[in-house]
Amino acid sequence: MAPQSGPETGGTQIYITGAKFSNISDPWNFKCRFSSQDRDIPPKYIPAYYVNRTAIMCSSPGGWGRGDSVKVQVTFNGEDYSENNFTFYYYNVVRAFPRSGPADGNGGPIRIEGSGYRNGTEIYCNLDKTFYEPIEVQPDLILCPMPRAKLGPQHFGNVEFAVIIDGNWHKFAGGFQYYEQIEIEDIYPKIGPSEGHGIIKIYGTNFRDDYQLADVGCKIGESIGKGKVIDAHTINCTVEEMPLVDEGFSLPITVALNSYSWPESNQTFTPYGIVGVFPNSGPYSGNTDILVTGKGFSEEYAEKAKCRFGIASDYAIVEAEVLSYDKLVCRSPPDFKLPPTADLSLSVPFGIAFTEEEFEPWTETLHRFRFYKTPTILRAEPDEVDVGKIAEVLVIADENSEFFEPAPSSKGALGQYGIECKFGRFGIGLGMYVNKTAIKCVTPSVQEDPENIWRETIKLTVALNGQDFDEDNSDIDITFVGTGSTLSFWPYVVGTLLLGLLLVSIFVFCSAIMEKINFETVVQQRQVARQRSKPYVIRDPYDQFTSRAYSVGMMGRTNSSRQDGAFSR
């Protein structure tokens, strides 16, 4: 059987040779059967044609959708099929990449991507009417050489390009485009978001996209993005996602007119991005201190650091302070505008930036910040707990308020920034979400001896983000009950009064000493003034403390004394 391969679109004339073929066969039952050996799909049938007593011909059926190996059998009566184990291999050419390259011949191999390729198949690459053997053949890839342009490394022009497999030509419409390789000189900015639509301006020479097969791209590390030619010396580059790097490291950056043949560059780029946001919620009143962890927080650009709450069309921006390469802080904006259709809480995208707005500097990740209305607490049950025992207190909110179950800012962060309850001076306990109008608060472990406490009432406050306790609007009291008596408090009361009297006495004594010292100083100054030849005053609204008064020895003299020497008290 020959040939043994053809395109998956079908139409390859396959000749099967043998002996004693007859032309008397029923044409309705004289056919070839093609059965996939790789997939469980129905076989395909195609009419067979008599050529002579030693040869018959079948055209390969199409519609396989990919490369495949099929078993070919022949029947003369529609029932009995030959068992010669002939195998026909379908291949599928998907695309050639790149379709353009530098004329100096240093653009790397051209990739013919597809499926069903075999090493035993006769394969050739044809570029500018010259045949080349492939560099490598894999089941899904043929690597063709990209030779130097016949007209030299500065050549700009289009040539024919095709791949030939078992005599079947696959010509690529538009051919192959040669261009002069570019050179990179500088970039700005040198930092940008690791996830987002940040723009990097790349400066150099030979930039162009004035041909049909242009595919300008840029590469940061191993991440590839799109480039846009602004002029012959400027390309705007955007890489939407790239890895963060540790402090002291950066990623190489380069650009290519075919998104493949990357020229060497000495330019580097440092991405910045968010790992966690703590806490990731806060009240609408704002002023929640937010710790942002990540990488790439540059001290060089620290003055431009900022945080954004919201989307590009509706947002609030606040300044941020860089603490280190992997930490910065910012504060949620006060009185964040609540959309009319929003619920009691609103979750908005959260991003950071370090460069000017024209470079689209904002990170675009899944991190969000939730604004919420602080619930109005109605009561706590029970309202008395024993000192020295852990107790659960059920906190009930108004039905128009809403508690919510906090979402972790990152792995392991929920325990630190979840619901917390503050029991006055006794400390903070964990809170547990029950439903929209109820939470459970666990009382903290009190270190004081219960015998030192009789009954002490404190204010209970709740922070849904583990940070912002609503001290101003909470009217819920909890009484801690100890085993002590009221008499045990009198020594503390008397001691406090005695300490206060002692402090007052010390203050009065020190004030008397200072008054005496000030009086003696004034008397001494007056005695010195009488001995001088010209009179001075202690305070004067005109010349006192002026540099001229110091330089001429006229400190504090009145205007009249300058003229006639007269001095009046």
C-alpha positions in Angstrom: 0.0 0.0 0.0 1.3 3.4 -0.9 1.4 6.1 0.2 1.2 5.3 3.9 0.2 8.8 5.1 -1.9 11.8 4.2 -3.7 14.8 5.6 -6.7 14.3 7.9 -8.8 16.3 5.5 -8.7 13.2 3.2 -8.4 13.0 -0.6 -5.1 11.1 -0.7 -5.1 8.5 -3.5 -4.0 5.2 -1.9 -2.9 2.4 -4.2 -3.1 -1.2 -3.0 -1.2 -3.7 -5.0 -1.7 -7.5 -5.2 -2.7 -10.1 -7.7 -5.7 -11.5 -9.6 -7.9 -8.4 -9.1 -11.1 -8.6 -11.1 -13.1 -5.9 -12.9 -16.3 -7.9 -12.6 -17.0 -6.9 -9.0 -20.3 -5.3 -7.9 -19.5 -1.6 -7.7 -21.8 -1.2 -4.7 -20.0 -3.8 -2.7 -16.4 -3.0 -3.9 -15.0 -0.7 -1.3 -12.4 0.1 1.3 -12.9 0.3 5.0 -10.9 2.7 7.2 -11.0 1.8 11.0 -9.3 3.9 13.7 -6.7 2.1 15.8 -6.4 4.9 18.3 -10.0 5.8 19.0 -13.3 4.0 19.5 -15.2 5.6 16.6 -17.2 4.1 13.8 -15.2 3.1 10.6 -15.5 5.0 7.4 -16.2 3.5 4.0 -15.2 4.7 0.6 -15.7 3.2 -2.9 -12.7 1.3 -4.4 -11.6 1.6 -8.1 -10.1 -1.1 -10.2 -6.9 -0.1 -11.9 -5.6 -3.4 -13.3 -5.2 -7.0 -12.2 -2.4 -6.0 -9.7 -3.7 -2.7 -8.4 -6.8 -1.0 -7.0 -7.2 2.6 -5.7 -9.1 4.2 -2.8 -9.2 7.9 -1.8 -8.7 8.4 1.9 -11.9 9.7 3.6 -11.6 13.0 5.6 -13.2 14.3 8.8 -10.9 12.7 11.4 -10.2 16.0 13.1 -6.7 15.1 14.1 -3.8 12.8 13.3 -4.8 9.1 13.5 -3.6 5.6 12.5 -6.3 3.6 10.7 -6.5 0.0 9.4 -7.3 -0.2 5.7 -9.2 -3.3 4.4 -10.8 -4.1 1.0 -14.0 -6.0 0.3 -15.3 -7.2 -3.1 -18.7 -8.4 -1.9 -19.5 -6.0 1.0 -19.0 -8.7 3.7 -15.6 -10.3 3.5 -12.7 -7.9 4.2 -9.0 -8.5 3.6 -6.7 -9.1 6.6 -3.4 -7.7 5.3 -3.0 -5.3 8.3 -2.3 -2.3 6.1 -2.1 0.9 8.2 -2.6 4.4 6.9 -1.4 7.4 9.0 -3.4 10.6 9.0 -1.5 13.8 9.9 -2.9 17.2 10.7 -1.0 20.4 10.1 -2.4 23.0 12.5 -0.1 26.0 12.1 3.4 27.2 11.4 5.0 29.5 14.0 6.6 32.0 13.6 5.6 33.2 10.2 8.3 35.9 10.3 11.9 36.1 11.5 15.1 38.1 11.5 17.0 38.0 8.2 20.3 37.2 10.0 19.3 33.6 10.4 19.4 33.6 14.2 15.7 33.4 14.8 15.5 29.8 15.9 13.7 26.9 14.2 10.2 27.3 12.6 7.6 25.1 14.4 5.1 23.1 12.3 2.6 22.2 14.9 0.0 19.5 14.5 -0.4 15.7 15.0 0.2 12.4 13.3 3.8 13.2 12.2 6.2 10.2 11.9 9.9 9.9 11.6 9.7 7.3 8.9 7.8 9.7 6.7 9.5 11.6 3.9 9.3 15.2 5.1 10.9 18.4 3.7 10.7 22.1 4.5 10.7 24.6 1.6 11.6 28.2 2.2 12.3 30.7 -0.5 12.2 27.9 -3.1 14.9 25.9 -1.3 14.4 22.5 0.2 15.6 21.8 3.7 15.5 18.6 5.8 13.7 19.1 9.1 15.8 19.5 12.3 13.5 17.2 14.3 10.3 15.3 13.9 8.0 14.5 16.8 4.4 13.1 16.7 3.0 16.7 17.1 5.9 18.9 15.9 8.2 19.4 12.9 11.1 21.7 13.4 12.2 23.5 10.1 15.3 25.6 9.9 15.1 29.4 9.6 18.1 30.1 7.3 19.7 33.5 6.7 17.9 35.6 4.0 19.5 35.2 0.6 19.7 39.1 0.3 21.4 39.6 3.7 20.6 40.4 7.3 19.1 43.8 6.5 16.7 42.3 4.0 12.9 43.0 4.5 10.6 41.0 2.3 8.3 38.0 1.9 9.2 34.5 0.5 7.3 31.3 -0.2 7.0 28.7 2.6 5.7 25.1 2.6 6.1 21.7 4.2 6.0 18.5 2.1 4.9 15.2 3.8 5.0 12.1 1.7 4.8 14.2 -1.4 1.8 16.2 -0.2 2.5 19.9 -0.3 1.1 22.1 2.5 1.7 25.7 1.4 1.2 28.4 4.1 -0.8 31.4 2.8 1.2 34.6 3.0 4.6 32.8 3.0 7.3 33.8 5.4 8.4 37.4 6.2 12.0 38.4 6.8 12.9 41.6 8.7 16.0 43.2 10.2 16.6 42.2 13.8 15.7 44.8 16.5 17.9 46.2 19.2 16.8 47.1 22.8 18.3 50.1 24.6 16.1 50.9 27.7 12.8 50.4 29.4 10.5 52.4 31.7 9.1 51.8 34.3 11.3 49.1 35.6 8.6 47.8 38.0 5.0 46.9 37.4 2.1 44.6 38.5 2.7 40.8 38.4 -1.0 40.4 37.5 -2.7 43.1 35.6 -2.4 45.2 32.5 0.7 47.2 33.3 2.4 49.0 30.4 6.2 49.0 29.9 7.7 51.3 27.4 10.6 49.6 25.5 13.0 51.8 23.6 15.3 50.7 20.8 15.7 50.6 17.0 14.2 48.8 14.0 10.8 48.5 15.6 8.0 48.0 12.9 4.7 46.2 12.3 4.0 47.3 8.8 3.6 43.8 7.4 0.8 41.3 7.4 2.6 38.6 9.5 3.7 40.9 12.3 3.2 39.4 15.7 4.9 41.8 18.2 5.4 40.4 21.6 7.4 40.9 24.8 8.9 38.4 27.2 9.6 38.9 31.0 11.3 35.9 32.5 9.5 33.1 30.8 6.1 35.0 30.6 5.1 36.2 27.2 2.8 39.2 26.5 1.7 41.4 23.7 3.5 44.4 22.3 2.3 47.4 20.4 4.6 49.5 18.1 4.3 53.2 18.9 7.0 54.3 16.5 10.3 53.0 15.1 11.9 53.5 18.6 9.1 52.7 21.0 7.1 49.6 21.8 4.4 49.4 24.6 4.6 46.0 26.3 2.0 44.3 28.5 2.5 40.9 30.2 -0.7 40.1 32.2 0.8 37.5 34.5 4.4 36.8 35.7 5.9 35.3 38.9 7.1 37.4 41.8 10.8 37.3 42.7 12.7 37.5 46.0 14.4 40.7 47.1 17.6 41.4 45.2 16.4 39.5 42.1 14.7 40.7 38.8 13.5 39.2 35.5 15.1 39.7 32.1 12.9 41.5 29.6 13.1 41.5 25.8 10.8 42.0 22.8 10.5 40.4 19.4 8.6 41.3 16.2 7.4 37.7 15.9 6.9 36.9 19.6 9.5 34.2 19.2 13.0 35.3 18.0 14.0 37.1 21.2 17.1 39.3 20.9 19.6 39.6 23.8 18.9 42.4 26.2 20.6 43.7 29.4 17.4 45.2 30.7 15.6 43.7 33.8 12.2 44.2 35.3 10.9 43.7 38.9 7.2 42.7 39.3 5.2 43.6 42.4 2.1 41.8 43.6 -0.1 40.8 46.5 0.0 37.6 48.5 -2.4 38.5 51.4 -4.5 41.3 52.7 -5.0 41.6 56.5 -7.7 42.2 57.4 -9.7 41.9 54.3 -12.8 43.7 55.6 -13.7 46.9 57.5 -16.5 49.2 58.4 -17.9 51.8 56.0 -16.6 54.4 58.3 -13.2 53.5 57.1 -9.7 54.1 58.7 -9.0 50.4 59.0 -5.3 49.8 59.0 -4.6 47.1 56.3 -1.4 45.1 56.1 -0.6 44.0 52.6 2.0 41.2 52.1 3.6 40.3 48.8 6.8 41.0 47.0 8.4 43.8 44.9 7.6 46.7 47.2 10.4 49.0 46.0 11.9 51.6 48.3 12.8 53.6 45.2 9.1 54.0 44.2 7.8 54.1 47.8 6.6 57.7 47.5 4.1 56.6 44.8 2.7 53.6 46.6 -1.1 53.5 46.8 -4.0 51.2 47.4 -7.2 51.1 45.3 -10.6 50.0 46.5 -13.1 49.2 43.7 -13.0 48.9 39.9 -11.6 51.1 37.2 -14.9 53.0 36.7 -15.7 53.4 40.4 -13.0 53.4 43.1 -11.3 55.1 46.0 -7.5 55.5 46.2 -5.5 56.0 49.3 -1.8 56.5 50.0 0.3 53.5 51.2 3.5 53.2 53.2 6.2 50.7 52.3 7.5 48.8 55.4 9.8 46.4 53.6 10.2 44.6 50.3 7.3 42.3 51.2 5.1 44.5 53.4 3.2 47.7 53.1 0.3 49.3 54.9 -2.6 51.5 53.9 -5.9 52.7 55.4 -9.3 52.1 54.1 -11.0 55.2 52.8 -13.6 56.9 55.1 -17.3 56.9 54.2 -16.9 54.6 51.2 -19.9 55.2 49.0 -22.5 52.4 49.1 -24.2 51.8 45.8 -28.1 52.0 46.1 -28.5 48.4 45.2 -25.9 47.0 47.6 -26.6 44.9 50.7 -25.3 45.8 54.2 -21.9 44.7 53.0 -20.0 45.2 49.8 -17.0 43.3 48.5 -14.8 45.3 46.1 -11.6 44.4 44.2 -8.4 45.5 46.0 -5.2 46.5 44.2 -1.9 48.3 44.7 0.3 50.4 42.5 3.7 52.1 42.4 3.8 54.0 39.2 1.9 56.7 37.2 -1.6 56.0 36.0 -0.6 56.2 32.3 1.2 52.8 32.8 -1.9 51.0 34.1 0.0 50.2 37.3 -2.8 48.4 39.3 -2.6 44.8 40.3 -5.6 42.8 39.2 -5.9 39.7 41.4 -8.7 37.8 43.2 -8.0 39.8 46.4 -11.0 41.8 47.6 -11.9 44.1 50.5 -15.3 43.9 52.2 -17.0 47.1 53.5 -19.7 46.4 56.1 -22.1 48.2 58.3 -21.3 47.7 62.0 -24.1 45.6 63.5 -26.3 47.1 66.2 -26.1 44.7 69.2 -29.3 44.3 71.2 -28.3 42.0 74.0 -25.9 39.3 75.3 -26.9 36.1 76.9 -25.9 35.5 79.7 -25.0 38.9 80.9 -23.0 37.5 83.9 -20.0 35.1 83.8 -17.7 33.7 86.4 -14.1 34.8 86.6 -11.7 31.9 86.0 -14.1 29.9 83.8 -14.4 29.9 80.0 -18.0 30.7 79.0 -19.9 31.2 75.7 -21.9 34.4 75.4 -24.5 34.6 72.7 -24.6 38.1 71.1 -27.8 39.1 69.4 -27.9 41.9 66.8 -30.8 43.9 65.5 -32.7 42.3 62.6 -31.7 45.2 60.3 -28.1 44.4 61.0 -26.0 41.7 59.7 -23.1 39.5 60.9 -21.2 37.6 58.2 -18.8 34.7 58.2 -15.3 36.0 57.5 -13.3 34.7 54.6 -9.6 34.0 55.0 -7.2 36.5 53.5 -4.8 33.7 52.8 -4.0 30.3 54.2 -4.0 30.2 58.0 -5.1 33.9 58.4 -8.7 33.4 59.5 -7.8 32.8 63.2 -6.0 36.2 63.4 -8.5 38.3 61.5 -11.8 36.6 62.1 -14.6 37.7 64.5 -13.3 38.8 67.9 -15.0 40.0 71.1 -13.5 42.4 73.6 -14.5 42.1 77.2 -13.2 45.4 78.6 -10.0 45.1 80.6 -10.3 41.4 80.8 -9.2 40.8 77.3 -10.3 39.6 73.9 -12.0 36.3 73.0 -12.8 34.5 69.8 -16.1 35.0 68.1 -18.0 32.3 66.1 -20.5 33.0 63.4 -24.0 31.5 64.1 -26.3 33.3 61.6 -26.9 36.8 60.3 -28.2 38.1 63.6 -26.2 36.0 66.1 -22.6 35.2 67.0 -21.0 33.4 70.0 -18.3 35.0 71.9 -15.9 33.0 74.1 -14.7 34.8 77.2 -11.0 35.2 77.6 -8.9 33.5 80.2 -8.6 36.0 83.1 -5.2 36.0 84.8 -6.4 37.6 88.0 -7.3 35.6 91.1 -11.1 35.4 91.4 -10.7 36.2 95.1 -9.6 39.7 94.2 -12.7 40.4 92.2 -16.2 40.7 93.6 -18.4 42.0 90.7 -17.1 44.1 87.8 -19.2 45.3 84.9 -17.5 45.9 81.6 -18.6 46.9 78.0 -18.7 44.2 75.4 -17.6 45.2 71.9 -17.3 43.2 68.7 -14.9 43.4 65.7 -16.0 41.5 62.6 -12.5 41.8 61.1 -10.6 41.1 64.4 -9.5 44.7 64.5 -12.1 47.5 64.5 -14.0 47.3 67.7 -17.1 49.5 67.8 -16.3 51.2 71.1 -18.6 54.2 70.5 -21.9 52.5 69.6 -21.9 49.5 72.0 -24.2 49.7 75.1 -24.0 46.0 76.1 -22.6 45.3 79.5 -21.2 42.0 80.8 -20.6 41.4 84.6 -17.7 39.3 85.7 -18.4 37.7 89.0 -15.5 36.6 91.3 -15.3 35.0 94.7 -14.1 38.1 96.6 -16.2 40.4 98.8 -16.7 44.2 98.8 -14.3 44.5 101.8 -11.4 43.2 99.7 -11.5 46.4 97.6 -11.2 48.9 100.4 -7.4 48.6 100.7 -7.1 49.4 97.0 -9.4 52.4 97.4 -7.5 53.8 100.4 -4.1 53.2 98.8 -5.2 55.0 95.7 -6.4 58.1 97.7 -3.1 58.2 99.7 -1.1 58.0 96.5 -3.1 60.9 95.0 -2.5 63.1 98.1 1.2 62.4 97.9 1.4 63.4 94.3 -0.5 66.7 95.0 1.9 67.5 97.9 4.9 67.0 95.7 3.4 69.3 93.0 2.7 72.1 95.5 6.2 71.9 97.0 7.9 72.0 93.6 5.8 75.0 92.5 6.9 77.0 95.6 10.6 76.3 94.9 10.2 77.3 91.2 8.4 80.6 92.2 11.2 81.5 94.6 13.9 80.9 92.0 12.1 83.0 89.4 11.7 85.9 91.9 15.4 85.9 92.7 16.3 85.9 89.0 14.1 88.9 88.3 15.6 90.9 91.2 19.2 90.1 89.9 18.3 91.2 86.4 17.0 94.6 87.6 20.2 95.2 89.6 22.3 94.6 86.5 20.1 96.9 84.4 20.6 99.9 86.8 24.4 99.6 86.3 24.3 100.0 82.5 24.7 103.5 81.0 21.7 103.1 78.7 18.3 101.9 79.8 16.7 98.6 78.5 13.3 97.1 78.8 12.4 93.4 79.3 9.8 93.2 76.5 9.2 95.6 73.6 6.7 95.1 70.7 9.1 96.5 68.1 12.8 95.5 68.3 13.0 92.7 70.9 14.7 89.6 69.5 15.6 91.2 66.2 19.1 90.5 64.7 19.9 94.2 64.5 19.1 94.7 68.2 21.5 92.0 69.1 24.3 93.4 66.8 24.2 97.0 68.1 23.6 96.3 71.7 20.1 97.7 71.6 18.2 94.6 72.7 14.8 95.8 73.9 15.3 99.6 73.6 12.2 101.7 72.8 12.0 103.9 69.8 11.9 107.0 72.0 15.1 106.0 73.8 16.9 105.8 70.5 16.1 109.4 69.7 16.6 111.3 73.0 17.8 108.7 75.5 14.7 109.1 77.5 13.3 106.1 79.3 10.0 105.8 81.0 8.7 102.8 82.9 
